[in-house]
Amino acid sequence: MPRKGKLSQQAKEEEQAPDFVKARRAHSAVESAINALEVHGLDVCRDHGIDGFKRYVALAVLARNIHRIGAIVWQQDVQREERKSNYAQRYKPPKLAA
């Protein structure tokens, strides 16, 4: 993590190194993933011991993945309906004379 306050020349060079910058940018993604897990069941672990904790984490990750897959499928359905309506508006069949 970046240091607070005025940096020494050595600390400034360390924080501007490509590896440090890459890790700092990845940190926000990790925080986002942790928040998503907390929202989907990992906020309080009621199981005891390391085995219970591992099971709880696995179930929270599974719940997050199912939620994400559902969002992707829903978005695909919305896009499919939009394409259908756009197609129907563009290509109206000719009316037959009666």
N, C-alpha and C positions, 0 to 999 in steps of 0.2 A: 504494500500500500504506500502511496505517496506520503512523504513527511509533511508536517504542518510548519508554517512559519518560513522565515528566510533560510534558504538552503546554502550550504557551503558549496564550493566549486566541485568537490568530489561527489557530494550527494546529488548535485544538479546533473553531473555527467551520468551517474548511475540511473537517475530517473528518466533521462533522455535516451537511454540505450534501447535498441529495438525490442529486445526480449522483455524489458520492463514495461514498455508501452503496450506490447501485445498482451501481457498478463493483466495490466490495468484495464484494458478494454474487455477482456474476457471476464473480469470480475463482475461487471454489471449483469452479464448473461447468467452467471452462477447465482447471483442474488435473485434474479427473476425466476429461475428454475426453483430455487428454495421457496420463494413466495407461492409459486404455483402448487408445489407439493403441500405447503401448509394449508392452502385453501381447499385442497382435495384430500384432506384427512390426516395429514402428518403434523398437525399443530399440537396435539397432546398424545403421547404414547401411553396407553393404559396397560400394555402388556409388560410383564416383568422379565428381566434378564436379557441377555444379548440375543437369544433365539427369538424372543418375542419382539424385540426391537427390529431385528432383521425382517421378520415377517411383516411388521407394521410398515416399514419402509417399502418393501416389495409391493404391498397392497396399495400404498399411496402412489407409487410410480405407475402401477397398473391402472389405477383410477384416472390419473392424469393422462395416460396414453389413450384410454378409452374416450375420455372427454375430447382430446385433440382429434382423434379419428372421427368422432361424431361431428365436430365442427367442420372438418374437411369434407365429409360426405354431404352435410347440409349445404355448404358453399357450392359443391358440384351440382346439387339439385337446383339451387337458385340459378346458377349459370345455365343449366340445361333448359329451364323454363324460360329464361330470357332469350335464349337462342330460338326456341320454338316460337315465341311471340314475335320476335323480329322476322323470322322466316315467314310466318303467316301474314304479317303486314306487307312484306315485300312481294310475295308471290300469291296473289289471290287468284283462284281458278276462274277462268272466263265463265260468264253466265251463258247458259244455253237458251236459245230462243224457244219460246213455247208455241 
